Amino acid sequence: MIYLDQAATSWPKPPGVTDAMKECIEEFGANPGRGGHRLSVRAGQVIDDTRRLAAQLFHAPDPKQVWFYGNATQAINQALLGLLQPGDHVIASSWEHNAVARPLERLRKRGVIDVTWVPPSDRSPIDLTFLKRAIRPETRLIVTTHASNVNGAVLPIEEIGEMAEQHQVRFMVDAAQTAGVLPIDVQAMGIHLLAFPGHKGLLGPQGTGGLIVHPDVKIEPLITGGTGSRSEALEQPEDRPEGFESGTPNTPGIAGLHAALQFVMETGIEEIHRQESRLGDQLVAGLREIEGVTLYRGSSTDHLPVISFRVRGVGPDEMAVILDQHYGIAVRAGLHCAAVAHQTLGTLDGGTVRISPGYFNTEEDVQALISAVQEVSAACAAM
Ligand SMILES: Cc1ncc(COP(=O)(O)O)c(C=O)c1O
C-alpha cells in the first residue's frame, strides 16, 4: 500500500517511536505526577522531557507553557473556549479547519462572540488590508491556520503577528499542518497561543497534541478535575501546566512523541521540508500534464505539498476508491473537515481529492499516483 494521506496523520512513524511506547507500557506504566513512587516519577520524567523538547522546537522560553492534549482539536478547543469572553470579536482566515471554525461558530451562535472571516487577496491566502480594517476595539483574537489542509497554502503568520502586536490583539496559530515541517518561533512570530498535533508532521503517535500559551494570556481550564496538586481545594487550580491537563495523560503516546521529536530535531525541519517539497513539486508537475485534471492551488507561491485536484468525469470520492482498490494508493477525498476552505476555493460541492506525501514517501510512490491518475483520466475520456 502506498500511503499519501500524511496531512491526516503521518505514517509510518520514525524508528524508535514504537519502542518508546512499548518501553513505557512494559516498564513504567504508572500514573505520572500522582504518586511519589519511582515508576510514577519515571513516567513524569518522560512527560517533562517531552515538554522540554516541544518548548525547544517552538522556541517557548519555559516548558511550563507547553500543555499536552489528545490532538490539535482538543488543544484548539481549550484555547478558544478558555480564552473568549462575552462581547469579544474574533478575526479568522478563510482557510480554517472545523477544529477552529466549529468552536467559533458555537460561541457565535450562543451570542458570546462575533466573528469576521478574512478572504484571500489576489496575491495572498489572506487579505492583510481587509484584516487590518476588520480590527475593532473589542477584537480580542486573530486566529489563523499556518497552512491550509486543503491546498497547502501557507499564510504569512509573521506579518499577521506584527499586525496583532501593533493593535494589542492576541494571536493564535493552528499549526496542525506545519508543526515539524516549517520553522515556528512563538516569540519571534508574536504567537500567544500555538496549537499543534503530535501525530502529523511531528511524526508522533495518534492521541497526542499540544497547546503553547504565553504566560500573559488569561485563560481558564476547559476540563476540570484531578491535577495531582492542591487536592484539598474544590476549585480547579490554574497552575500551569497541571491545572490545564486534568486527568491521566496519554503517557505512552507522549513517550512516543518524545522519540518522534528527537527524530525530527536530529533530522532537521529544513531537511524534512526539502524532501517533502521535492515530492510535492514532482506531484504538481505530473498532475499538470494530465488532460482533464484541475489543480486547486491558491494565489500565493508558498505551498506545502498538500495538493487538491479533481479529474473530469470522476467524482473525488469515486477517484479515491479507485486509487485504493485498484492501485493500492491511500488518499483522502471530500471536504477534509474544512468546509470554509472549500467555500473559499469554490469546491464545496463534493470537495477534492487530496494527496499529501510525507518524509518517508519516495519518488516511486508519487510516480505511481501520477500514472494511476493518468490511466483513470484517459479511461474516462474514452467513455
Ligand atoms: C489545519 C488543521 N487544523 C486542525 C486539525 C485537527 O487536528 P487533529 O486531528 O490533531 O485534531 C487538522 C487535521 O487535519 C488540520 O489539518
Ligand as a Chemical Component Dictionary entry (heavy atoms), coordinates in Angstrom:
data_LIG
# 
_chem_comp.id                   LIG 
_chem_comp.type                 NON-POLYMER 
_chem_comp.pdbx_formal_charge   0 
_chem_comp.three_letter_code    LIG 
# 
loop_
_chem_comp_atom.comp_id 
_chem_comp_atom.atom_id 
_chem_comp_atom.alt_atom_id 
_chem_comp_atom.type_symbol 
_chem_comp_atom.charge 
_chem_comp_atom.model_Cartn_x 
_chem_comp_atom.model_Cartn_y 
_chem_comp_atom.model_Cartn_z 
_chem_comp_atom.pdbx_ordinal 
LIG C1 C1 C 0 -5.495 22.693 9.757  1  
LIG C2 C2 C 0 -5.947 21.652 10.732 2  
LIG N1 N1 N 0 -6.357 22.024 11.945 3  
LIG C3 C3 C 0 -6.743 21.129 12.879 4  
LIG C4 C4 C 0 -6.744 19.787 12.603 5  
LIG C5 C5 C 0 -7.180 18.826 13.651 6  
LIG O1 O1 O 0 -6.096 18.050 14.071 7  
LIG P1 P1 P 0 -6.328 16.763 14.974 8  
LIG O2 O2 O 0 -6.757 15.678 14.073 9  
LIG O3 O3 O 0 -4.985 16.508 15.605 10 
LIG O4 O4 O 0 -7.348 17.104 15.983 11 
LIG C6 C6 C 0 -6.334 19.335 11.346 12 
LIG C7 C7 C 0 -6.380 17.905 10.998 13 
LIG O5 O5 O 0 -6.451 17.521 9.865  14 
LIG C8 C8 C 0 -5.906 20.291 10.389 15 
LIG O6 O6 O 0 -5.492 19.919 9.185  16 
# 
loop_
_chem_comp_bond.comp_id 
_chem_comp_bond.atom_id_1 
_chem_comp_bond.atom_id_2 
_chem_comp_bond.value_order 
_chem_comp_bond.pdbx_ordinal 
LIG C1 C2 SING 1  
LIG C2 N1 SING 2  
LIG C2 C8 DOUB 3  
LIG N1 C3 DOUB 4  
LIG C3 C4 SING 5  
LIG C4 C5 SING 6  
LIG C4 C6 DOUB 7  
LIG C5 O1 SING 8  
LIG O1 P1 SING 9  
LIG P1 O2 DOUB 10 
LIG P1 O3 SING 11 
LIG P1 O4 SING 12 
LIG C6 C7 SING 13 
LIG C6 C8 SING 14 
LIG C7 O5 DOUB 15 
LIG C8 O6 SING 16 
# 
